[in-house]
């Protein structure tokens, strides 16, 4: 076997090993992101069920207190979102 064909076989072997390692690493990341997605989905389903129970418990007597609770939670989310935007603007100016 000549030197050039041996070099081509070595290059081919390295390419195949590189693809194998790349596919393996991609599979590891895919498993990691899938676990995170399932965890988030379970959290969201549990939260949705809690909201549905909360909505089912509403009646004329407790609607005002529940409405105030929902409003305060939305206010908190808006404040957090605003703070995040301000922080990102400050980082962009640096």
C-alpha positions as CSV (number, residue, x, y, z in Angstrom):
1,X,0.0,0.0,0.0
2,X,1.4,3.4,-0.9
3,X,1.8,6.4,1.4
4,X,-1.0,8.4,-0.2
5,X,-3.6,5.6,0.2
6,X,-2.5,5.1,3.8
7,X,-2.9,8.8,4.5
8,X,-6.4,8.8,2.9
9,X,-7.4,5.8,5.0
10,X,-6.2,7.7,8.1
11,X,-8.1,10.8,7.1
12,X,-11.2,8.7,6.4
13,X,-10.8,7.0,9.8
14,X,-10.5,10.3,11.6
15,X,-13.6,11.7,9.8
16,X,-15.6,8.6,10.8
17,X,-14.5,8.8,14.4
18,X,-15.3,12.6,14.4
19,X,-18.8,11.9,13.2
20,X,-19.2,9.2,15.8
21,X,-18.1,11.5,18.6
22,X,-20.3,14.3,17.3
23,X,-23.4,12.1,17.1
24,X,-22.7,10.8,20.7
25,X,-22.3,14.4,22.1
26,X,-25.5,15.5,20.3
27,X,-27.4,12.6,21.7
28,X,-26.2,13.5,25.2
29,X,-27.4,17.1,24.8
30,X,-30.7,15.9,23.3
31,X,-31.3,13.6,26.4
32,X,-30.5,16.6,28.7
33,X,-32.9,18.9,26.9
34,X,-35.6,16.3,26.8
35,X,-35.4,15.7,30.6
36,X,-35.7,19.5,31.1
37,X,-38.7,19.7,28.8
38,X,-40.5,16.9,30.6
39,X,-39.7,18.5,33.9
40,X,-41.1,21.8,32.8
41,X,-44.1,20.2,31.2
42,X,-45.0,18.3,34.4
43,X,-44.6,21.6,36.3
44,X,-46.9,23.4,33.8
45,X,-49.5,20.7,33.9
46,X,-49.6,20.7,37.7
47,X,-49.8,24.5,37.7
48,X,-52.7,24.4,35.1
49,X,-54.6,21.8,37.3
50,X,-54.1,24.1,40.3
51,X,-55.5,27.1,38.4
52,X,-58.5,25.0,37.2
53,X,-59.2,23.9,40.8
54,X,-58.9,27.6,41.8
55,X,-61.2,28.7,39.1
56,X,-63.7,26.0,40.0
57,X,-63.8,27.2,43.6
58,X,-64.8,30.7,42.5
59,X,-68.2,32.0,43.5
60,X,-69.9,35.4,44.1
61,X,-68.6,35.6,47.7
62,X,-64.9,34.9,47.0
63,X,-64.5,36.5,43.6
64,X,-63.2,39.9,44.9
65,X,-60.4,38.4,46.9
66,X,-59.4,36.0,44.1
67,X,-59.4,38.9,41.6
68,X,-57.2,40.9,43.9
69,X,-54.8,38.0,44.3
70,X,-54.6,37.5,40.5
71,X,-54.0,41.2,40.1
72,X,-51.2,41.3,42.6
73,X,-49.5,38.3,40.9
74,X,-49.7,40.0,37.5
75,X,-48.2,43.2,39.1
76,X,-45.3,41.1,40.4
77,X,-44.7,39.6,37.0
78,X,-44.7,43.0,35.3
79,X,-42.3,44.4,37.9
80,X,-39.9,41.4,37.4
81,X,-40.1,41.8,33.6
82,X,-39.4,45.5,33.9
83,X,-36.4,44.9,36.1
84,X,-35.1,42.3,33.7
85,X,-35.4,44.7,30.8
86,X,-33.6,47.5,32.7
87,X,-30.8,45.1,33.6
88,X,-30.4,44.1,30.0
89,X,-30.3,47.8,28.9
90,X,-27.7,48.5,31.5
91,X,-25.6,45.6,30.3
92,X,-25.9,46.8,26.7
93,X,-24.7,50.3,27.6
94,X,-21.5,48.9,29.2
